[in-house]
Amino acid sequence: LDRRSVQSSLEIAIRMAIETGHIDENRLGISGFSDGVSTAQWALINSDLFKVASLSSFGEDKYSFFVEAGPSFTDRMRAVGYRVLDGDDHEFWRPISLIENVDRIDAPILVQAPDTEYEGGLDVFEVYSHKEKAIEMYVFEDESHVKWQPSHREAMYQRSVEWFEFWLADRRNCSEERAEQYSRWLKMPGAPLNDDLRCYRSP
């Protein structure tokens, strides 16, 4: 119920923005940090508003999230009603699991996770990679839930902007140092053609 309420609020705000006439409803992206990652996952699964996502980590999902968190956490989650590592759990997870919805989701997903959290999303990354979905994950060394190193924050923000520009605006940073990044992205399913990208160089 809480996730549905958050999604409803999100859709109301977006509808108001679209009604201004300044927003292209066919080129919307979503980002998420902390609980906002779960909000973004829910939005990708339960609406068709967003064409691309950039996340600070992976949110709750079926396997690695609980294995990485450990027995005390999984016991607490079971106590509040979660179906944890239960083979007969499809209906519970369908509204919130990226794994359960892998065949329905085509939005490219960028994840920039701290090294203290990335293992909790390896199942999602593996499933989406195996299905040849557009997904990329970076892991930042010596980072906590809130990334604190200035160079990491700068890199994270820059990459998020470039990810959204690439998928939503047909733009690429043509600096030589970004060549390898775009070489990967251009090979992803649904990627724009290189010849269609407008080129700019970062300062």
Secondary structure, DSSP 8 states (H G I E B T S, - for coil): -HHHHHHHHHHHHHHHHHHTT---TTS-EEEE-THHHHHHHHHHHH-S--SEEEESS--S-SSHHHHHH-HHHHHHHHHTT---S-SS-HHHHTTT-TTTTTTT--S-EEEEEETTTGGGGHHHHHHHHHTT-SEEEEEETT--SS---HHHHHHHHHHHHHHHHHHHH-EEE--GGGHHHHHHHHTSTT---GGG-EEE---
